[in-house]
Amino acid sequence: MVSADLIDRVLDRLDPAEVIELAAALVRINSVFDPEAGTSEQEAAGFVARWAERQGFAVLVEEAAPRRPNVIVTHEGSPGGKRTLMFEGHTDVVTAGDPAAWTHPPFAATIVGRRMYGRGANDTKGNLAAMLCAMAALRRAGVPLYGDILGGVLCDEEGAMTGVQDFIRRGHADRVSAAVICEPQDGLICTSQKGAVRARFTITGRMCHGAMPLSGLNPAPAVAEIIRGLQALEEEACRRLGRDPDLNWPSFTPTVIQAPPEGPAQLNVVPSRAVVLVDVRTIPRQSHPAIVAGLERLAAETRRRVREATLARDAELGVSRDPELGVDLEILSDRPCTQTDRGEPVVRAAAWATRAVTGREPVYGGVPGATDGTFLSAWKRIPIVTLGAGLREIPHQVDEWVDVDQLVETARIYALTALAYLGSPPP
């Protein structure tokens, strides 16, 4: 696909120490979005922008939200190129939790043996450093590229993904012909991602004294009905669809249960309201509108069942009260699954690069969660492939780590992926 001379020319310009040093510098910046603590992606974005400018790249900084900038780093190819390859990585990280629970300080980027420890080392500042160093190696090598490379260093991937949405709305994705999503997948070439439907059930009853529960209306039985109903929806989806070979099983998971949703909970008070947050993860053959309809039916069925059970119980006890309970559903977000054909040029380029760097046949897989690539695929129909260093189970854990040798290997794969995708005129 690419001559040995060009491969050597690019890889000779990629400095392993630079990859590790850049990753460590990024990990040392606390970029948890926490307005109360005064932290955000702003410092990390500024650091990346200054680094990229020193390398000679064109750099654009735009705020997707206050103190939440995107950084767009561009390496221009030869005039007349018809493709633009995007590398995408994010600057935000999740909370470290209790620092005392960590073996090494969460923002110290401590290296022990060949592991770098720290929040974001795995997800995904290590891979962000790898993609930037890959771009720098291509620039230093001066190889002809028939198209541009665009580095999207985006904010808020861990939350509502406002960074990638702002990037798209401003028109930056319009010229992107393919994207490499730089996330920890342990070297797998991932051509699919699970979709997600996030929902909130709000149950409204009537507050009363815990010693006199029949004077109010407890939302707890409705919470139990919703949890049972979600389990039934999950079991039905698994029976009907089976296990996806890359993405595993579909799931309907209640993740947050709060009663009351705000204010202190008291043992002797029946709360007036309860909230159940649900994280539905889907595989490609599922219909998101059908899932939403199923959740709406669950809300209505819960309301009916609890009302009938309350009337029956009250008749047995000789109690008269209003049995009507409110069960409302709100869809918080709806992110479709993504699937990229293995014959797409960007997938073939990543597979070739993996063989060239590792000497092994690539292993394909799917991303168990959603990434910024979800929006690039869904909104702009951009072919995406997700690959990067780091075990997939490590993100968001205490003592998060990444293998620094795999980081360097990943930077080489990124560089050769771009070379294969842009190194010759497209047919």
C-alpha positions as CSV (number, residue, x, y, z in Angstrom):
1,M,0.0,0.0,0.0
2,V,2.9,2.4,0.9
3,S,6.6,2.1,0.0
4,A,9.0,1.0,2.6
5,D,11.0,4.3,2.1
6,L,7.9,6.4,3.0
7,I,7.2,4.2,6.0
8,D,10.7,4.6,7.4
9,R,10.7,8.3,6.6
10,V,7.6,8.9,8.8
11,L,8.5,6.5,11.6
12,D,12.0,7.9,11.9
13,R,10.4,11.3,12.8
14,L,8.3,9.9,15.5
15,D,10.0,10.2,18.9
16,P,8.8,7.6,21.5
17,A,10.0,9.9,24.3
18,E,7.9,12.7,23.0
19,V,4.8,10.6,23.0
20,I,5.3,9.6,26.6
21,E,6.2,13.1,27.7
22,L,3.2,14.7,26.0
23,A,0.9,12.1,27.5
24,A,2.3,12.7,31.0
25,A,2.0,16.5,30.6
26,L,-1.6,16.2,29.7
27,V,-2.4,13.8,32.5
28,R,-0.9,16.3,35.0
29,I,-3.6,18.8,34.0
30,N,-6.8,18.3,36.0
31,S,-9.4,18.7,33.3
32,V,-12.4,17.3,35.2
33,F,-15.3,19.6,34.4
34,D,-16.2,20.8,37.9
35,P,-17.4,24.4,38.1
36,E,-17.4,24.4,41.9
37,A,-13.8,23.3,42.0
38,G,-12.9,25.7,39.2
39,T,-11.6,23.0,36.8
40,S,-12.5,22.4,33.2
41,E,-10.9,21.5,29.8
42,Q,-9.6,25.1,29.4
43,E,-6.0,24.6,30.7
44,A,-5.6,21.3,28.8
45,A,-6.9,22.9,25.6
46,G,-4.5,25.8,26.0
47,F,-1.6,23.5,26.5
48,V,-2.4,21.5,23.3
49,A,-2.9,24.7,21.3
50,R,0.5,26.1,22.3
51,W,2.2,22.7,21.7
52,A,0.6,22.4,18.2
53,E,1.6,26.0,17.3
54,R,5.2,25.2,18.2
55,Q,5.1,22.3,15.8
56,G,4.0,24.7,13.0
57,F,0.4,23.5,12.7
58,A,-2.5,25.8,12.0
59,V,-4.5,26.0,15.2
60,L,-8.1,27.2,15.9
61,V,-9.6,27.5,19.4
62,E,-13.3,27.8,19.8
63,E,-15.5,27.7,22.9
64,A,-18.2,25.0,22.7
65,A,-19.4,26.3,26.1
66,P,-18.0,28.7,28.7
67,R,-14.5,27.5,29.7
68,R,-14.9,24.4,27.5
69,P,-12.9,25.0,24.3
70,N,-12.4,22.8,21.3
71,V,-8.9,22.9,19.6
72,I,-8.7,22.2,15.9
73,V,-5.2,21.3,14.6
74,T,-4.7,21.2,10.9
75,H,-1.9,19.7,8.7
76,E,-2.5,20.7,5.1
77,G,-1.6,18.2,2.4
78,S,-0.7,18.8,-1.2
79,P,-3.0,21.1,-3.2
80,G,-6.0,19.3,-4.9
81,G,-6.4,16.5,-2.3
82,K,-9.9,15.3,-2.1
83,R,-9.9,13.7,1.3
84,T,-9.6,15.0,4.9
85,L,-8.8,12.5,7.6
86,M,-9.8,13.5,11.1
87,F,-8.1,12.2,14.3
88,E,-10.4,12.8,17.3
89,G,-9.5,12.8,21.0
90,H,-11.0,14.6,24.0
91,T,-9.5,16.7,26.8
92,D,-12.0,16.1,29.5
93,V,-11.7,13.3,32.1
94,V,-14.1,11.9,34.7
95,T,-13.6,12.7,38.4
96,A,-10.8,10.9,40.2
97,G,-13.1,10.3,43.2
98,D,-11.3,10.0,46.5
99,P,-7.5,10.6,45.8
100,A,-6.7,8.6,48.9
101,A,-8.1,5.5,47.2
102,W,-5.4,5.8,44.5
103,T,-2.0,4.0,44.8
104,H,-0.4,6.9,42.9
105,P,-1.8,10.5,42.9
106,P,-4.4,10.7,40.1
107,F,-2.8,13.7,38.4
108,A,0.8,12.9,38.8
109,A,1.3,10.7,35.7
110,T,3.5,8.3,37.7
111,I,5.4,5.7,35.6
112,V,6.1,2.4,37.2
113,G,7.7,-0.1,35.0
114,R,6.0,0.4,31.6
115,R,2.7,1.7,33.0
116,M,1.7,5.3,33.3
117,Y,-0.9,5.9,36.1
118,G,-3.3,8.8,36.3
119,R,-6.8,10.0,35.5
120,G,-7.0,10.2,31.7
121,A,-3.8,8.2,31.0
122,N,-6.0,5.5,29.4
123,D,-9.1,7.5,28.5
124,T,-7.9,9.3,26.5
125,K,-5.0,11.7,27.0
126,G,-2.5,9.0,26.2
127,N,-4.2,8.4,22.8
128,L,-4.6,12.2,22.4
129,A,-0.8,12.5,22.7
130,A,-0.3,9.6,20.3
131,M,-2.5,11.2,17.6
132,L,-0.8,14.6,18.0
133,C,2.7,13.1,17.8
134,A,1.6,11.1,14.7
135,M,0.6,14.3,13.0
136,A,3.9,15.9,14.0
137,A,5.9,13.0,12.6
138,L,4.1,13.3,9.3
139,R,4.7,17.0,9.2
140,R,8.4,16.6,10.0
141,A,8.8,13.9,7.4
142,G,7.5,16.1,4.7
143,V,5.8,13.3,2.8
144,P,3.3,14.2,0.1
145,L,-0.3,13.7,1.3
146,Y,-3.3,13.9,-1.0
147,G,-5.5,15.6,1.5
148,D,-5.5,17.2,4.9
149,I,-5.3,15.9,8.4
150,L,-7.5,17.5,11.0
151,G,-6.9,16.9,14.7
152,G,-10.1,17.5,16.6
153,V,-9.2,18.0,20.3
154,L,-12.6,18.3,21.7
155,C,-14.3,19.0,25.1
156,D,-17.1,17.2,26.9
157,E,-16.9,13.7,25.5
158,E,-17.6,12.3,29.0
159,G,-20.8,14.3,29.3
160,A,-23.3,15.5,26.8
161,M,-20.7,15.6,24.0
162,T,-21.3,19.3,23.4
163,G,-17.8,19.6,21.9
164,V,-18.3,17.4,18.9
165,Q,-21.8,18.8,18.4
166,D,-20.4,22.3,18.3
167,F,-17.6,21.1,16.0
168,I,-20.2,19.8,13.6
169,R,-22.6,22.8,13.8
170,R,-19.8,25.2,12.9
171,G,-19.2,23.3,9.7
172,H,-15.8,21.7,10.5
173,A,-17.0,18.2,9.8
174,D,-18.3,19.1,6.3
175,R,-14.9,18.4,4.7
176,V,-14.1,15.3,6.8
177,S,-14.2,12.2,4.6
178,A,-13.2,9.7,7.4
179,A,-12.3,9.8,11.1
180,V,-10.1,7.8,13.5
181,I,-11.6,8.0,17.0
182,C,-8.7,7.8,19.4
183,E,-10.1,5.9,22.4
184,P,-8.7,2.9,24.4
185,Q,-9.6,-0.3,22.6
186,D,-6.4,-2.3,23.4
187,G,-5.4,-2.3,19.7
188,L,-8.7,-3.6,18.3
189,I,-10.0,-2.0,15.1
190,C,-13.5,-1.2,16.1
191,T,-16.0,-0.7,13.3
192,S,-19.2,-0.5,15.3
193,Q,-20.4,1.2,18.5
194,K,-23.3,0.6,20.7
195,G,-26.1,3.1,20.6
196,A,-27.6,4.7,23.8
197,V,-31.0,5.8,24.9
198,R,-31.0,7.6,28.2
199,A,-34.3,8.2,30.0
200,R,-35.7,9.5,33.3
201,F,-38.8,8.1,35.0
202,T,-40.3,10.5,37.5
203,I,-42.9,9.0,39.9
204,T,-45.1,11.4,41.8
205,G,-47.0,10.3,44.9
206,R,-47.9,12.0,48.2
207,M,-45.7,12.6,51.1
208,C,-46.7,11.4,54.5
209,H,-45.5,10.1,57.9
210,G,-43.7,6.7,57.7
211,A,-45.9,5.5,60.6
212,M,-49.1,6.3,58.6
213,P,-48.3,5.3,55.1
214,L,-51.9,4.9,54.1
215,S,-52.4,8.7,54.5
216,G,-50.1,9.3,51.5
217,L,-49.1,7.5,48.3
218,N,-45.6,5.9,48.3
219,P,-43.8,6.0,45.0
220,A,-41.7,3.0,45.9
221,P,-44.0,0.3,44.4
222,A,-43.8,2.1,41.1
223,V,-40.0,2.1,41.3
224,A,-40.1,-1.7,41.8
225,E,-42.5,-2.1,38.8
226,I,-40.2,0.0,36.6
227,I,-37.1,-2.0,37.5
228,R,-39.0,-5.3,36.9
229,G,-40.2,-3.9,33.6
230,L,-36.8,-2.9,32.5
231,Q,-35.5,-6.4,33.2
232,A,-38.3,-7.8,31.1
233,L,-37.5,-5.5,28.2
234,E,-33.8,-6.5,28.4
235,E,-34.6,-10.2,28.5
236,E,-37.0,-9.9,25.5
237,A,-34.3,-8.0,23.5
238,C,-31.7,-10.6,24.3
239,R,-34.0,-13.5,23.3
240,R,-35.1,-11.8,20.0
241,L,-31.8,-10.4,18.9
242,G,-29.1,-12.6,20.4
243,R,-25.6,-11.6,21.1
244,D,-23.8,-9.2,18.7
245,P,-20.4,-10.7,17.8
246,D,-18.7,-7.3,18.3
247,L,-20.9,-5.5,20.8
248,N,-22.2,-8.2,23.0
249,W,-25.8,-8.0,24.5
250,P,-28.3,-5.2,24.5
251,S,-29.1,-3.8,27.9
252,F,-31.7,-1.8,29.8
253,T,-30.0,-0.7,33.0
254,P,-31.5,1.4,35.9
255,T,-28.4,3.3,37.1
256,V,-29.7,6.0,39.5
257,I,-32.7,5.6,41.9
258,Q,-33.5,8.6,44.1
259,A,-36.3,9.1,46.5
260,P,-36.6,11.9,47.2
261,P,-34.8,13.3,44.2
262,E,-33.6,16.4,46.1
263,G,-33.3,17.3,49.7
264,P,-32.4,15.0,52.6
265,A,-34.0,11.6,52.8
266,Q,-35.6,10.8,56.2
267,L,-36.4,7.3,57.5
268,N,-39.8,8.3,58.9
269,V,-41.0,10.2,55.8
270,V,-42.6,8.7,52.7
271,P,-41.3,10.8,49.9
272,S,-43.6,12.5,47.4
273,R,-41.4,11.8,44.4
274,A,-38.9,9.3,43.1
275,V,-36.6,9.3,40.0
276,V,-35.2,6.3,38.1
277,L,-32.5,7.0,35.5
278,V,-32.1,4.4,32.8
279,D,-29.2,3.7,30.5
280,V,-30.3,1.6,27.5
281,R,-27.4,0.4,25.3
282,T,-28.3,-0.9,21.9
283,I,-27.0,-3.0,19.1
284,P,-27.4,-2.3,15.4
285,R,-30.6,-4.3,14.8
286,Q,-32.6,-2.5,17.5
287,S,-35.0,0.2,16.7
288,H,-34.6,3.3,18.9
289,P,-38.2,4.5,18.2
290,A,-39.5,1.1,19.3
291,I,-37.4,1.3,22.5
292,V,-38.8,4.7,23.3
293,A,-42.3,3.4,22.7
294,G,-41.6,0.4,25.0
295,L,-40.5,2.8,27.7
296,E,-43.6,4.8,27.3
297,R,-45.7,1.7,27.6
298,L,-43.8,0.8,30.7
299,A,-44.7,4.1,32.3
300,A,-48.4,3.7,31.4
301,E,-48.4,0.1,32.6
302,T,-46.7,1.0,35.8
303,R,-49.3,3.7,36.5
304,R,-52.1,1.2,35.8
305,R,-50.7,-1.7,37.9
306,V,-49.9,0.5,40.9
307,R,-53.3,2.1,40.8
308,E,-55.1,-1.3,40.6
309,A,-52.9,-2.7,43.4
310,T,-53.6,0.3,45.6
311,L,-57.3,0.1,45.1
312,A,-57.3,-3.6,45.9
313,R,-55.2,-3.1,49.0
314,D,-57.3,-0.2,50.2
315,A,-60.5,-2.2,49.7
316,E,-59.1,-5.0,51.8
317,L,-58.1,-2.5,54.6
318,G,-61.2,-0.3,54.4
319,V,-59.2,2.7,53.3
320,S,-60.4,5.5,50.9
321,R,-57.7,7.6,49.2
322,D,-56.8,8.9,45.8
323,P,-54.9,6.0,44.1
324,E,-53.6,8.0,41.1
325,L,-49.8,8.1,40.9
326,G,-47.9,10.1,38.4
327,V,-45.4,8.2,36.2
328,D,-43.7,10.5,33.6
329,L,-41.0,9.6,31.1
330,E,-38.4,12.0,29.7
331,I,-35.9,10.9,27.0
332,L,-32.6,12.6,27.9
333,S,-30.6,11.6,24.9
334,D,-30.8,9.3,21.9
335,R,-27.5,8.2,20.2
336,P,-27.7,5.7,17.4
337,C,-25.4,2.7,16.9
338,T,-22.7,3.1,14.3
339,Q,-21.4,0.6,11.8
340,T,-18.6,1.1,9.3
341,D,-18.0,-1.5,6.6
342,R,-14.6,-3.1,6.8
343,G,-14.1,-2.3,3.1
344,E,-14.1,1.4,3.8
345,P,-10.8,3.0,2.9
346,V,-10.2,4.3,6.5
347,V,-10.7,0.8,7.9
348,R,-8.4,-0.8,5.3
349,A,-5.8,1.9,6.1
350,A,-6.0,1.2,9.8
351,A,-5.7,-2.6,9.2
352,W,-2.7,-2.2,6.9
353,A,-1.0,0.2,9.4
354,T,-1.6,-2.3,12.2
355,R,0.0,-5.1,10.2
356,A,2.9,-2.8,9.3
357,V,3.6,-1.7,12.8
358,T,2.9,-4.9,14.8
359,G,3.5,-7.7,12.3
360,R,0.2,-9.2,13.4
361,E,-3.1,-9.5,11.7
362,P,-5.6,-6.9,13.0
363,V,-8.4,-8.0,15.3
364,Y,-11.7,-6.4,14.8
365,G,-14.3,-5.5,17.4
366,G,-16.9,-3.0,18.6
367,V,-17.0,-0.2,21.1
368,P,-19.2,-1.1,24.1
369,G,-20.0,2.5,24.8
370,A,-20.6,5.7,22.7
371,T,-17.9,8.1,21.6
372,D,-17.8,11.5,19.8
373,G,-17.7,9.4,16.7
374,T,-21.4,8.6,17.3
375,F,-22.3,12.1,16.2
376,L,-19.8,12.3,13.3
377,S,-21.4,9.1,11.9
378,A,-25.1,9.9,12.7
379,W,-25.2,13.5,11.8
380,K,-22.7,13.6,8.9
381,R,-22.5,10.0,7.7
382,I,-18.7,10.1,8.2
383,P,-17.0,6.6,8.2
384,I,-15.4,6.1,11.5
385,V,-13.0,3.6,13.0
386,T,-12.1,3.5,16.7
387,L,-8.7,2.3,17.9
388,G,-6.2,3.2,20.5
389,A,-4.0,2.1,23.4
390,G,-5.2,0.9,26.7
391,L,-7.4,-1.9,28.1
392,R,-11.1,-1.2,27.6
393,E,-12.1,-2.0,31.1
394,I,-9.7,0.5,32.7
395,P,-11.5,3.9,32.0
396,H,-13.1,5.6,35.0
397,Q,-11.4,3.2,37.5
398,V,-9.2,4.1,40.4
399,D,-5.5,3.6,39.4
400,E,-6.3,4.1,35.7
401,W,-3.2,3.2,33.7
402,V,-1.9,2.8,30.2
403,D,1.1,0.8,28.8
404,V,3.5,3.4,27.5
405,D,5.0,1.0,24.9
406,Q,1.5,0.4,23.5
407,L,1.0,4.2,23.4
408,V,4.1,4.5,21.2
409,E,2.9,1.6,19.0
410,T,-0.4,3.4,18.7
411,A,1.2,6.6,17.6
412,R,3.0,4.7,14.8
413,I,-0.3,3.0,13.8
414,Y,-2.0,6.4,13.6
415,A,0.8,7.9,11.5
416,L,0.8,5.0,9.0
417,T,-3.0,5.0,8.9
418,A,-2.9,8.6,7.7
419,L,-0.1,7.8,5.3
420,A,-2.1,4.9,3.8
421,Y,-5.3,6.9,3.6
422,L,-3.8,10.1,2.2
423,G,-0.5,8.9,0.7
424,S,-1.7,8.3,-2.8
425,P,-4.3,9.9,-5.0
426,P,-7.7,8.4,-4.3
427,P,-9.1,6.3,-7.2
